[in-house]
Amino acid sequence: MLVENLLIKRVSEVQNGTSETTGKPWANRNLLLTFEDEFGEGYINTVVSEDVWQRLGFHEGQVVSLNLRFRTNKFRSGFISNDIRVFIPQTQKS
């Protein structure tokens, strides 16, 4: 979903590691985004892979439009969390 007029309020340092499931390395940043709506100022805490962040070329303090993917994860323990990620849409092939 394309979300417009988001202020990039905070950008974390790169966090990296190795996936316990796949064994592949990963590198992410956390972003704190702010927006205005009919209820006032709102916030979105999201994750962006370092590769996507570098390709976008944005920086803290910019007002941008971002493609966000919203998912909810339910773990075996019963814990439920929201997973909001920045992504770059794939171009459609004709």
C-alpha positions in Angstrom: 0.0 0.0 0.0 1.4 3.4 -1.0 1.3 5.8 1.9 2.0 9.4 1.2 3.3 12.4 3.2 5.3 10.5 5.8 8.0 12.3 7.7 11.0 10.1 8.4 11.4 11.1 12.1 14.1 8.6 13.1 16.3 6.1 11.4 18.2 3.5 13.5 21.7 2.2 12.9 21.9 -1.0 10.8 21.0 -4.1 12.8 22.2 -7.4 11.3 22.5 -11.0 12.0 21.8 -14.5 10.6 18.4 -16.0 10.2 17.9 -19.0 12.5 15.4 -20.4 10.0 17.3 -20.1 6.7 20.9 -19.4 7.8 21.0 -16.4 5.5 22.5 -13.1 6.7 20.1 -10.1 7.1 20.5 -6.3 7.7 17.6 -4.0 8.6 16.9 -0.5 10.0 14.0 0.6 12.1 12.2 3.7 11.0 9.9 6.0 13.0 7.5 7.7 10.6 5.0 10.4 11.4 1.9 11.6 9.6 -1.1 13.9 10.1 -4.7 12.6 9.8 -8.1 13.7 11.1 -7.1 12.7 14.7 -3.8 14.7 14.7 -0.3 13.4 14.5 0.2 9.6 14.2 3.2 7.3 14.2 4.3 4.2 12.4 7.2 2.1 13.5 8.5 0.0 10.6 11.4 -2.1 9.3 13.3 -1.6 6.1 16.0 -3.9 4.8 19.3 -2.2 4.4 19.3 -3.0 0.6 15.9 -1.3 0.1 17.0 1.7 2.3 20.1 2.2 0.2 18.1 1.9 -3.1 15.5 4.4 -1.9 18.2 7.0 -1.0 16.1 8.7 1.7 17.3 10.3 4.9 16.0 11.3 8.3 13.8 14.5 8.1 12.5 13.9 4.6 8.8 13.8 3.7 8.2 10.8 1.4 5.8 8.4 0.0 6.5 4.7 0.9 5.1 1.4 -0.1 4.2 -0.4 3.2 3.3 -4.0 3.7 1.1 -4.7 6.7 1.0 -8.2 8.2 0.1 -9.8 11.6 2.2 -12.7 12.8 1.0 -15.2 15.3 3.7 -17.3 17.0 3.4 -20.8 18.5 3.6 -19.2 22.0 0.3 -17.3 21.2 2.1 -14.0 20.9 0.7 -11.8 18.1 2.6 -8.9 16.6 2.2 -6.5 13.7 4.8 -6.6 11.0 5.0 -3.4 8.9 7.7 -3.3 6.2 8.9 -0.9 3.6 9.3 -2.5 0.2 9.9 -1.5 -3.5 7.2 -2.9 -5.7 8.2 -5.3 -8.5 7.5 -4.0 -11.9 4.8 -5.9 -13.6 5.7 -7.9 -16.7 3.4 -7.7 -19.7 
